[in-house]
Amino acid sequence: NAGVTQTPKFQVLKTGQSMTLQCAQDMNHNSMYWYRQDPGMGLRLIYYSASEGTTDKGEVPNGYNVSRLNKREFSLRLESAAPSQTSVYFCASSTGLLYSTDTQYFGPGTRLTVL
Amino acid sequence: GESVGLHLPTLSVQEGDNSIINCAYSNSASDYFIWYKQESGKGPQFIIDIRSNMDKRQGQRVTVLLNKTVKHLSLQIAATQPGDSAVYFCAENPTGIQKTSYDKVIFGPGTSLSVIP
């Protein structure tokens, strides 16, 4: 049981390049999330998917797109990377948003640098 | 707006001592709280949770205390070990028992715990 996995672990992009961050979970969770974490700041929600087939914007969605490919996989795409998107990106999953005791479980993160 | 915050950004303790990490929250409607541990270079890891109908919950070497009167949450780590060195986040789930829409979990900025050997 791997939990939440993310690829790649590290990535360096030039401004304007695009890339997709991959996330998969094997816990049969309904809900999945993408966060970014910047130095001295807490986790900020980019996008989330309450269930397969649905996605919604979080706190900082600009410059990103997501795809809930199936129940297991939730990808995050940067269409035209900017230096402000240099960050550590975490994917998380949880049982389901309708439960108040819904605990999120996190992947190991992707460290992205945009030059 | 609503927020979850930590009183101290850094905490240093001697190995073997007890650690106490504090967290304040502002939404009295929140009914579920979680503590996460984040080691360097890794993702946040669930440690322990507590519901608002409880004042205290114990795990292995960890205890979470909830004081709803002053909207305060604390994580106590007994006999702190070098492996406990990490950033600790509290998180607040701000809605009630049955949710019909998503109210995002609010994460505090974290407290960095350093254990002195």
Interface residues (C-beta under 8 A of the other chain):
Chain A: V4 G40 M41 G42 L43 L45 Y48 A50 D56 G58 E59 F90 A92 L97 L98 Y99 S100 T101 D102 T103 Q104 Y105 F106 G107 P108 G109
Chain B: D31 Y32 I34 Y36 G41 K42 G43 P44 Q45 F46 D49 R51 F89 A91 N93 T95 G96 I97 Q98 K99 T100 Y102 K104 V105 F107 G108 P109 G110
